[in-house]
């Protein structure tokens, strides 16, 4: 009898473990990869160059030392109009992604277990919404240890870009644009919601999601368009250290236009 | 049949082992909430209290590891006998004897607070420790480095494993442990509380007169049995805000200039010095400020400017009665509760 007991226990444990590992590597479902490729105009972005190889619309030379942003609330639309929503967990452990130029692994967001079909557009948010900020201590990409949490004024920096330019009058010729701000207040014009949610079309192309296929959607973020867009044409010569929601309102208006789907790798 | 019973028994046994492996010695704790208080703001569903979690939070609260120098703990500026503020210090006293610019606030009844600090910059209890920890004038340490120090400690790794079932200590568990301890710091057993809850305590005629005066002259800001409405107001303590703009520093709104959070008055007998910059040392000085010292500026609270006259009309005997009443808010059990003590 004892023998039966232990064999049964082992069998149950083995089943439990194999079920776990299946879930973890996601082999049971179809996947799609969103690749975020950060560029400066026609050049690939290289961080921490010793010179200032890039030039903005005001002919001001610059380099970039830090570029990072939060992607969340990802939705994929199929040809038949149905929408797949990437699941969000309230503790921040799923659905929030931190793309950091310095961390190559973070450039690819792999969405797992999505229904098969031909996808035609993606919608996502740059930012961390109030629902999430009001949850208290978060984990994963939203862990305050990632350095994007404002300890003096609760909330996350959604998009941070730092670098240097000879025209910049701040210490070390450094510029810093920290875009955040997740709540509006009708009584306070300085409390701004800079969260941006937008849709990028695959422009007639489709991403075919099916078994043994891992289509990749190649999204480009252009630093030059972030500095010059419908919101503002940024000069590094003045007001180049921006750390409050209000101060970043105009540059946040450039965010949507700086992202574009460049092409799709069907597999 | 017999085999079936044994089979289901063994399944249950395995499931029970898997579900309870780290909770076996970690019992859940339910806080006793005072009946004269409103519903708490803190959502315990996101951070269920346990014996091990509270104990761990207390240890962290009293550990200098949270500061760069290893000496300045939370408990350094938040001392229990002073209702968890820093007696005798006008402004917070940080590493290398650096001085902050604001008076450290007493800590109690935090789970009823919507916002934290004098300027309300922090909107969740979990995030409170980040502010003093990373302030160069206070603990001058980084979250990253604190986590590194904790992960290097066998003791803390075991304690976090027991409380949260994790092998690596991350900020989530670190912040939640501190919240678990500070959530338990409830002060609701003063003589006043026992009087309003009909638990047999009586107030003297002078104290009752003070209470009546308090209700008519003070309680529009120091509201409810939390003794604060949680709002930000310019109480006329100064009209010069060059050194500290108060709430404006968080909202960038000039109409918030010089506004500070209305503090609770619980244990106010022991929380001196008073005001955001600790400039007043006694309750007499505080009442004198409200009767005769209110300074006019653009953002002065309208309640303190009636018919063009600044301040609150108070006679000397009224002030004395109010102070007598304020002392009924002293909660001796809270100030001496061993569960909260460093040693």
Boltz contact constraints between the chains, C-beta under 6 A:
constraints:
  - contact:
      token1: [A, 5]
      token2: [B, 10]
      max_distance: 6.0
  - contact:
      token1: [A, 8]
      token2: [B, 10]
      max_distance: 6.0
  - contact:
      token1: [A, 9]
      token2: [B, 10]
      max_distance: 6.0
  - contact:
      token1: [A, 9]
      token2: [B, 14]
      max_distance: 6.0
  - contact:
      token1: [A, 12]
      token2: [B, 14]
      max_distance: 6.0
  - contact:
      token1: [A, 136]
      token2: [B, 46]
      max_distance: 6.0
  - contact:
      token1: [A, 136]
      token2: [B, 124]
      max_distance: 6.0
  - contact:
      token1: [A, 136]
      token2: [B, 126]
      max_distance: 6.0
  - contact:
      token1: [A, 137]
      token2: [B, 126]
      max_distance: 6.0
  - contact:
      token1: [A, 137]
      token2: [B, 172]
      max_distance: 6.0
  - contact:
      token1: [A, 137]
      token2: [B, 175]
      max_distance: 6.0
  - contact:
      token1: [A, 137]
      token2: [B, 176]
      max_distance: 6.0
  - contact:
      token1: [A, 139]
      token2: [B, 172]
      max_distance: 6.0
  - contact:
      token1: [A, 143]
      token2: [B, 171]
      max_distance: 6.0
  - contact:
      token1: [A, 144]
      token2: [B, 143]
      max_distance: 6.0
  - contact:
      token1: [A, 144]
      token2: [B, 171]
      max_distance: 6.0
  - contact:
      token1: [A, 145]
      token2: [B, 143]
      max_distance: 6.0
  - contact:
      token1: [A, 145]
      token2: [B, 144]
      max_distance: 6.0
  - contact:
      token1: [A, 145]
      token2: [B, 171]
      max_distance: 6.0
  - contact:
      token1: [A, 151]
      token2: [B, 130]
      max_distance: 6.0
  - contact:
      token1: [A, 151]
      token2: [B, 131]
      max_distance: 6.0
  - contact:
      token1: [A, 151]
      token2: [B, 134]
      max_distance: 6.0
  - contact:
      token1: [A, 152]
      token2: [B, 121]
      max_distance: 6.0
  - contact:
      token1: [A, 153]
      token2: [B, 121]
      max_distance: 6.0
  - contact:
      token1: [A, 153]
      token2: [B, 250]
      max_distance: 6.0
  - contact:
      token1: [A, 154]
      token2: [B, 122]
      max_distance: 6.0
  - contact:
      token1: [A, 154]
      token2: [B, 123]
      max_distance: 6.0
  - contact:
      token1: [A, 154]
      token2: [B, 127]
      max_distance: 6.0
  - contact:
      token1: [A, 188]
      token2: [B, 251]
      max_distance: 6.0
  - contact:
      token1: [A, 188]
      token2: [B, 253]
      max_distance: 6.0
  - contact:
      token1: [A, 190]
      token2: [B, 251]
      max_distance: 6.0
  - contact:
      token1: [A, 190]
      token2: [B, 252]
      max_distance: 6.0
  - contact:
      token1: [A, 190]
      token2: [B, 253]
      max_distance: 6.0
  - contact:
      token1: [A, 244]
      token2: [B, 252]
      max_distance: 6.0
  - contact:
      token1: [A, 246]
      token2: [B, 252]
      max_distance: 6.0
